Amino acid sequence: MRRPAAALLGTLAGTVLLVGAKYGQASPATNAGDTVAASDAGSPGSPGNPVSPGAGLPGNASAGTVAQTPGAAPGPSGKSSTVGAPPGPGNPTPGRSTGGPAATTTTAAAPTCTTKSGSASAISSPGVGTVTVSIQVCGGVLKTATAAQSRSNWDRNTAALPALNSLTVANYKTNFSAIHYSGATLTSRAYQTSLRSAMTQAGI
């Protein structure tokens, strides 16, 4: 009886050892699966590592994000557009007028000129004749004076009348008494009388 029992015990012990050895080792399939899971754990988009909701937003740039150039406006396709784009209807050339009323140059009209003649003034000395003064006035300003003498018996009168004409333009406003020619006093007085008459008609 002892020998059969010992043989049975030995058989059972050997079976237990074989089963333990079999289940104590990791199967190749299981180890391969563990290796795949471990490698996928660090890559985005894998089953074990889903993409974060904030990926691709500003501050979280991803491969599909278009970089914006500072100072550039986004175009219709989402790409950045260059600031120095060629001029167009919405992008006029700097410094170029975009329209508006053109500047007009106004030319001042020339003043109206009139000519007035004074009354003939007789020279005091009998037989000498009369002096008549005509003046041209433009815009209220006396421009020229011209005197005519009916007759003369004094040689100084030839030089006196042209001199009195020049003195009139220079002094008619500021110093009327300066319209005088030395050596032809009577002619100068007659000239002044006719000049006053002409200035009154011209309104100056």
Backbone as numpy.savetxt, mean C-alpha at the origin, in Angstrom:
# Nx Ny Nz CAx CAy CAz Cx Cy Cz
3.29 -116.80 46.38 2.48 -115.61 46.38 3.33 -114.36 46.38
4.42 -114.36 47.02 5.26 -113.16 47.09 5.86 -112.82 45.76
6.26 -113.78 45.02 6.89 -113.46 43.74 5.90 -112.83 42.77
4.73 -113.35 42.60 3.78 -112.69 41.68 3.43 -111.27 42.14
3.33 -111.04 43.44 3.00 -109.70 43.95 4.13 -108.73 43.67
5.37 -109.20 43.84 6.52 -108.33 43.59 6.61 -108.00 42.13
6.30 -108.94 41.26 6.34 -108.68 39.82 5.29 -107.66 39.43
4.12 -107.76 40.03 3.05 -106.81 39.72 3.39 -105.40 40.15
4.01 -105.33 41.34 4.42 -104.02 41.83 5.47 -103.40 40.93
6.37 -104.20 40.45 7.41 -103.69 39.56 6.83 -103.19 38.26
5.84 -103.89 37.77 5.21 -103.47 36.50 4.50 -102.14 36.68
3.77 -102.01 37.80 3.04 -100.75 38.07 4.00 -99.57 38.23
5.10 -99.78 38.88 6.09 -98.71 39.10 6.67 -98.25 37.77
6.95 -99.26 36.89 7.50 -98.88 35.57 6.51 -98.09 34.76
5.24 -98.45 34.85 4.20 -97.71 34.10 4.08 -96.28 34.59
4.10 -96.14 35.91 4.02 -94.78 36.49 5.16 -93.93 36.04
6.37 -94.49 36.01 7.55 -93.73 35.57 7.42 -93.32 34.13
6.92 -94.20 33.28 6.77 -93.85 31.85 5.73 -92.74 31.65
4.62 -92.84 32.37 3.57 -91.79 32.25 4.07 -90.43 32.74
4.80 -90.49 33.87 5.34 -89.22 34.41 6.33 -88.59 33.48
7.16 -89.43 32.85 8.14 -88.89 31.92 7.47 -88.27 30.71
6.38 -88.90 30.24 5.68 -88.40 29.07 5.04 -87.04 29.33
4.34 -86.88 30.42 3.62 -85.63 30.72 4.48 -84.57 31.38
5.65 -84.84 31.71 6.54 -83.83 32.33 7.24 -82.98 31.31
7.26 -83.31 30.03 7.92 -82.52 28.98 6.88 -81.69 28.22
7.28 -80.40 27.85 6.36 -79.53 27.08 6.32 -79.97 25.65
5.13 -79.98 25.08 4.97 -80.38 23.69 5.52 -79.29 22.77
6.06 -79.72 21.60 6.59 -78.71 20.65 5.54 -77.72 20.20
4.32 -78.12 19.99 3.27 -77.21 19.54 3.00 -76.14 20.56
2.96 -76.59 21.86 2.69 -75.62 22.93 3.80 -74.61 23.01
5.06 -75.06 22.96 6.19 -74.12 23.04 6.19 -73.17 21.86
5.84 -73.64 20.67 5.81 -72.75 19.50 4.74 -71.69 19.65
3.58 -72.04 20.18 2.51 -71.07 20.40 2.90 -70.02 21.39
3.61 -70.48 22.46 4.07 -69.48 23.44 5.03 -68.51 22.81
5.91 -69.01 21.90 6.91 -68.13 21.27 6.23 -67.11 20.38
5.20 -67.52 19.61 4.47 -66.59 18.74 3.77 -65.54 19.55
3.14 -65.92 20.65 2.43 -64.96 21.48 3.38 -63.95 22.05
4.58 -64.41 22.46 5.55 -63.49 23.04 6.07 -62.50 22.02
6.30 -62.93 20.76 6.82 -62.01 19.74 5.78 -61.01 19.29
4.49 -61.43 19.26 3.44 -60.50 18.85 3.11 -59.49 19.92
3.50 -59.73 21.14 3.09 -58.87 22.24 3.64 -57.47 22.09
4.78 -57.27 21.40 5.39 -55.93 21.31 5.14 -55.21 20.02
4.37 -55.77 19.08 4.16 -55.10 17.79 2.75 -54.54 17.74
2.60 -53.25 17.25 1.26 -52.64 17.18 0.40 -53.34 16.16
-0.87 -53.43 16.44 -1.83 -54.01 15.52 -1.98 -55.49 15.64
-1.21 -56.16 16.51 -1.32 -57.61 16.69 -2.48 -57.91 17.60
-2.98 -59.14 17.57 -4.14 -59.47 18.42 -3.88 -59.18 19.88
-2.67 -59.30 20.28 -2.39 -59.06 21.71 -2.04 -57.63 22.00
-1.95 -56.81 20.97 -1.54 -55.43 21.21 -2.30 -54.52 20.24
-3.58 -54.20 20.46 -4.38 -53.39 19.52 -3.86 -51.96 19.44
-4.12 -51.31 18.31 -3.66 -49.92 18.09 -4.40 -48.99 19.03
-3.65 -48.05 19.62 -4.23 -47.09 20.56 -5.19 -46.16 19.83
-6.35 -45.74 20.43 -7.31 -44.83 19.77 -6.68 -43.51 19.41
-5.65 -43.06 20.11 -5.07 -41.74 19.85 -3.98 -41.75 18.83
-3.68 -42.94 18.24 -2.58 -43.00 17.27 -2.95 -42.22 16.02
-1.98 -41.50 15.43 -2.20 -40.75 14.20 -2.70 -39.33 14.42
-3.02 -38.97 15.70 -3.47 -37.61 15.99 -2.26 -36.74 16.26
-2.44 -35.33 16.26 -1.30 -34.45 16.57 -0.66 -34.85 17.88
0.65 -34.92 17.89 1.39 -35.36 19.08 1.59 -36.85 19.10
0.91 -37.63 18.24 1.02 -39.08 18.14 1.17 -39.44 16.69
2.16 -38.85 15.99 2.29 -39.04 14.54 2.56 -40.48 14.21
1.89 -40.99 13.17 2.10 -42.35 12.69 2.56 -42.29 11.25
2.73 -43.47 10.64 3.27 -43.53 9.28 2.32 -42.88 8.29
1.00 -42.84 8.52 0.05 -42.29 7.55 -0.26 -40.83 7.76
0.40 -40.16 8.70 0.11 -38.75 9.00 0.91 -37.85 8.08
0.29 -36.82 7.51 0.97 -35.85 6.63 1.50 -34.72 7.49
2.79 -34.47 7.42 3.39 -33.41 8.23 3.00 -32.06 7.68
2.63 -31.13 8.55 2.25 -29.78 8.15 3.47 -28.87 8.22
3.71 -28.15 7.14 4.83 -27.20 7.11 4.42 -25.93 7.82
5.23 -25.38 8.75 4.86 -24.14 9.45 4.58 -23.05 8.44
3.44 -22.31 8.62 3.08 -21.20 7.74 2.40 -21.61 6.47
2.16 -22.95 6.26 1.54 -23.42 5.01 0.10 -23.79 5.30
-0.79 -23.40 4.40 -2.21 -23.72 4.57 -2.51 -25.06 3.95
-3.34 -25.89 4.60 -3.66 -27.20 4.02 -4.46 -27.07 2.75
-4.13 -27.92 1.77 -4.83 -27.89 0.48 -6.04 -28.78 0.52
-6.73 -28.88 -0.63 -7.97 -29.68 -0.66 -7.74 -31.14 -0.33
-6.58 -31.75 -0.66 -6.35 -33.16 -0.41 -5.76 -33.44 0.96
-5.61 -32.39 1.79 -5.04 -32.59 3.12 -3.56 -32.38 3.14
-2.93 -32.22 1.94 -1.49 -31.98 1.90 -1.21 -30.51 2.12
-0.01 -30.23 2.60 0.33 -28.85 2.87 0.59 -28.13 1.57
0.21 -26.83 1.51 0.45 -26.01 0.33 1.50 -24.97 0.65
2.31 -24.62 -0.33 3.41 -23.69 -0.13 2.89 -22.26 -0.10
3.47 -21.43 0.79 3.03 -20.04 0.93 3.28 -19.28 -0.36
4.38 -19.50 -1.04 4.74 -18.75 -2.24 4.05 -19.27 -3.47
2.74 -19.55 -3.41 2.01 -20.05 -4.57 1.90 -18.96 -5.61
1.79 -19.32 -6.93 1.69 -18.30 -7.97 0.43 -17.48 -7.81
0.48 -16.18 -8.22 -0.69 -15.30 -8.06 -1.89 -15.85 -8.79
-3.03 -15.66 -8.20 -4.29 -16.10 -8.79 -5.41 -15.22 -8.30
-6.66 -15.59 -8.61 -7.78 -14.75 -8.17 -7.83 -14.57 -6.67
-7.46 -15.58 -5.91 -7.48 -15.45 -4.46 -6.13 -15.17 -3.86
-5.13 -15.01 -4.69 -3.77 -14.79 -4.18 -3.09 -13.73 -5.03
-3.51 -12.43 -4.89 -2.94 -11.37 -5.73 -1.48 -11.15 -5.42
-0.77 -10.65 -6.41 0.65 -10.36 -6.24 0.83 -9.21 -5.27
1.71 -9.36 -4.23 1.91 -8.26 -3.28 2.40 -7.01 -3.99
1.88 -5.84 -3.54 2.31 -4.58 -4.10 1.59 -4.18 -5.37
0.73 -5.07 -5.92 0.01 -4.75 -7.16 -1.41 -4.35 -6.82
-1.84 -3.25 -7.40 -3.18 -2.76 -7.14 -4.21 -3.74 -7.64
-5.27 -3.98 -6.82 -6.32 -4.91 -7.19 -7.51 -4.18 -7.80
-7.37 -2.91 -8.08 -8.47 -2.19 -8.71 -8.86 -0.98 -7.89
-9.80 -0.22 -8.37 -10.25 0.96 -7.68 -10.21 2.15 -8.63
-10.79 3.27 -8.19 -10.82 4.44 -9.07 -9.43 4.98 -9.32
-9.14 5.32 -10.55 -7.84 5.88 -10.91 -7.76 7.33 -10.46
-6.55 7.72 -10.05 -6.34 9.09 -9.61 -6.45 10.04 -10.80
-7.14 11.16 -10.57 -7.30 12.15 -11.63 -6.49 13.38 -11.30
-5.92 13.97 -12.31 -5.13 15.19 -12.14 -5.96 16.38 -12.59
-6.10 17.33 -11.68 -6.89 18.52 -11.98 -5.96 19.67 -12.32
-6.18 20.28 -13.47 -5.38 21.41 -13.89 -6.15 22.69 -13.60
-5.50 23.63 -12.89 -6.15 24.88 -12.54 -6.40 25.70 -13.80
-7.59 26.24 -13.87 -7.95 27.05 -15.03 -7.20 28.38 -14.98
-6.82 28.86 -16.14 -6.11 30.14 -16.22 -7.06 31.26 -15.83
-6.55 32.24 -15.08 -7.41 33.35 -14.66 -7.87 34.18 -15.86
-9.05 34.71 -15.74 -9.60 35.56 -16.80 -8.97 36.94 -16.76
-8.58 37.43 -17.92 -7.94 38.76 -18.00 -8.87 39.75 -18.69
-8.86 40.98 -18.19 -9.66 42.07 -18.79 -8.76 43.29 -18.97
-9.14 44.13 -19.92 -8.40 45.36 -20.19 -9.35 46.56 -19.99
-8.88 47.49 -19.19 -9.69 48.68 -18.91 -8.85 49.93 -19.21
-9.51 50.95 -19.75 -8.84 52.22 -20.06 -9.45 53.34 -19.21
-8.55 54.15 -18.64 -9.02 55.28 -17.84 -9.41 56.46 -18.73
-10.02 57.42 -18.10 -10.41 58.63 -18.83 -9.16 59.42 -19.21
-9.24 60.14 -20.28 -8.11 60.98 -20.71 -7.94 62.12 -19.71
-6.70 62.29 -19.24 -6.41 63.33 -18.25 -5.55 64.41 -18.89
-6.01 65.64 -18.79 -5.30 66.77 -19.42 -4.11 67.18 -18.57
-3.02 67.46 -19.23 -1.84 67.95 -18.54 -2.08 69.42 -18.22
-1.63 69.84 -17.02 -1.96 71.17 -16.52 -1.46 72.27 -17.44
-0.27 72.11 -18.01 0.27 73.17 -18.84 -0.50 73.27 -20.15
-0.99 74.40 -20.50 -1.78 74.54 -21.72 -1.00 74.13 -22.96
-1.68 73.44 -23.85 -1.11 73.08 -25.13 -0.28 71.80 -25.10
-0.25 71.09 -23.98 0.56 69.87 -23.91 -0.26 68.66 -24.32
-1.54 68.61 -24.12 -2.38 67.48 -24.51 -2.88 66.67 -23.32
-3.25 65.42 -23.56 -3.82 64.54 -22.53 -3.06 63.22 -22.47
-3.24 62.52 -21.32 -2.64 61.20 -21.10 -3.76 60.22 -20.79
-3.77 59.08 -21.50 -4.77 58.03 -21.27 -4.02 56.74 -20.92
-4.39 56.12 -19.80 -3.72 54.90 -19.31 -4.67 53.72 -19.46
-4.17 52.63 -20.06 -4.92 51.37 -20.18 -4.18 50.28 -19.38
-4.93 49.46 -18.66 -4.31 48.41 -17.82 -4.92 47.05 -18.15
-4.13 46.00 -17.97 -4.62 44.62 -18.11 -4.62 43.98 -16.72
-5.78 43.44 -16.33 -5.95 42.85 -15.01 -6.32 41.38 -15.18
-5.56 40.46 -14.52 -5.81 39.01 -14.58 -6.00 38.49 -13.16
-7.19 37.97 -12.88 -7.46 37.42 -11.56 -7.31 38.44 -10.45
-7.67 39.70 -10.72 -7.59 40.74 -9.71 -6.21 41.34 -9.53
-5.27 40.97 -10.41 -3.90 41.48 -10.31 -3.58 42.28 -11.56
-3.04 43.50 -11.38 -2.66 44.35 -12.51 -1.37 43.80 -13.12
-1.43 43.40 -14.37 -0.29 42.78 -15.03 0.51 43.78 -15.88
-0.16 44.61 -16.65 0.53 45.57 -17.52 -0.20 46.91 -17.51
0.54 47.98 -17.83 -0.02 49.33 -17.98 0.58 49.97 -19.22
-0.26 50.63 -19.98 0.19 51.29 -21.21 -0.42 52.69 -21.27
0.42 53.69 -21.52 -0.06 55.09 -21.57 0.11 55.66 -22.98
-0.83 56.48 -23.32 -0.78 57.17 -24.61 -0.97 58.69 -24.36
-0.16 59.49 -25.02 -0.24 60.95 -24.86 -0.65 61.56 -26.20
-1.65 62.45 -26.15 -2.18 63.03 -27.39 -1.13 63.88 -28.10
-0.43 64.71 -27.40 0.63 65.51 -27.96 1.55 65.98 -26.86
2.76 66.39 -27.19 3.73 66.79 -26.19 4.67 67.85 -26.79
5.01 68.84 -25.94 5.99 69.82 -26.31 7.18 69.80 -25.34
7.32 68.60 -24.66 8.40 68.46 -23.67 9.14 67.16 -23.96
10.48 67.26 -24.16 11.25 66.09 -24.58 11.33 65.01 -23.51
11.14 65.37 -22.26 11.19 64.36 -21.17 10.01 63.39 -21.23
8.95 63.77 -21.85 7.77 62.89 -21.90 8.05 61.59 -22.67
9.02 61.60 -23.59 9.34 60.40 -24.36 9.84 59.29 -23.46
10.62 59.61 -22.47 11.15 58.62 -21.53 10.24 58.43 -20.32
9.41 59.47 -20.03 8.58 59.43 -18.84 7.49 58.36 -18.92
6.78 58.25 -20.05 5.65 57.33 -20.14 6.06 55.85 -19.98
7.12 55.34 -20.64 7.52 53.94 -20.41 7.93 53.69 -18.95
8.59 54.69 -18.34 9.00 54.53 -16.95 7.78 54.47 -16.02
6.78 55.31 -16.29 5.57 55.31 -15.46 4.80 53.99 -15.60
4.82 53.40 -16.79 4.17 52.10 -16.98 4.78 51.03 -16.08
6.11 50.98 -15.99 6.80 49.99 -15.14 6.56 50.28 -13.66
6.59 51.55 -13.29 6.37 51.92 -11.88 4.96 51.58 -11.43
4.00 51.61 -12.36 2.62 51.27 -12.02 2.50 49.82 -11.57
3.08 48.88 -12.35 2.99 47.45 -12.02 3.64 47.17 -10.67
4.73 47.84 -10.34 5.47 47.57 -9.11 4.86 48.24 -7.88
4.14 49.37 -8.06 3.74 50.16 -6.89 2.25 50.48 -6.79
1.39 49.96 -7.69 0.00 50.37 -7.67 -0.72 50.00 -6.38
-0.26 48.95 -5.69 -0.92 48.53 -4.44 -0.27 49.12 -3.21
1.04 49.19 -3.21 1.76 49.52 -1.98 2.14 50.99 -1.86
2.48 51.65 -2.96 2.97 53.02 -2.86 2.60 53.78 -4.14
1.38 54.21 -4.18 0.87 54.85 -5.41 1.64 56.12 -5.75
2.06 56.85 -4.75 2.77 58.11 -5.01 4.13 57.89 -5.66
4.66 56.64 -5.62 5.95 56.35 -6.25 5.84 56.30 -7.77
4.61 56.34 -8.30 4.42 56.35 -9.76 4.63 57.80 -10.25
5.89 58.15 -10.32 6.27 59.52 -10.66 7.61 59.51 -11.39
7.72 60.41 -12.40 8.97 60.50 -13.15 9.54 61.91 -12.96
10.78 61.95 -12.41 11.40 63.24 -12.15 11.72 63.97 -13.47
11.36 65.25 -13.54 11.55 66.05 -14.75 10.31 66.11 -15.60
9.28 65.30 -15.26 8.01 65.34 -15.99 6.89 65.26 -14.97
6.89 66.21 -14.04 5.93 66.19 -12.94 4.50 66.35 -13.43
4.22 67.30 -14.35 2.86 67.53 -14.83 2.33 66.29 -15.59
3.20 65.68 -16.36 2.80 64.46 -17.08 2.53 63.33 -16.09
3.34 63.22 -15.03 3.15 62.17 -14.02 1.82 62.33 -13.32
1.41 63.58 -13.03 0.13 63.82 -12.35 -1.03 63.43 -13.26
-0.95 63.78 -14.52 -2.00 63.41 -15.46 -2.06 61.87 -15.61
-0.94 61.24 -15.60 -0.87 59.76 -15.70 -1.57 59.14 -14.50
-1.30 59.60 -13.29 -1.91 59.04 -12.09 -3.43 59.19 -12.10
-3.91 60.36 -12.60 -5.35 60.58 -12.66 -6.03 59.58 -13.59
-5.48 59.37 -14.76 -6.06 58.40 -15.71 -5.93 56.96 -15.19
-4.81 56.68 -14.49 -4.61 55.32 -13.92 -5.67 55.02 -12.86
-5.98 55.98 -12.02 -7.01 55.74 -10.98 -8.35 55.44 -11.64
-8.66 56.11 -12.70 -9.93 55.89 -13.40 -9.97 54.46 -13.96
-8.86 53.98 -14.53 -8.82 52.62 -15.08 -8.94 51.58 -13.98
-8.28 51.77 -12.87 -8.32 50.82 -11.75 -9.74 50.74 -11.16
-10.43 51.85 -11.12 -11.80 51.85 -10.61 -12.70 51.01 -11.52
-12.53 51.14 -12.82 -13.34 50.34 -13.74 -13.03 48.84 -13.63
-11.74 48.53 -13.33 -11.33 47.12 -13.20 -11.68 46.54 -11.83
-12.05 47.38 -10.89 -12.42 46.90 -9.56 -11.24 46.52 -8.70
-10.11 47.18 -8.88 -8.93 46.89 -8.04 -8.45 48.16 -7.34
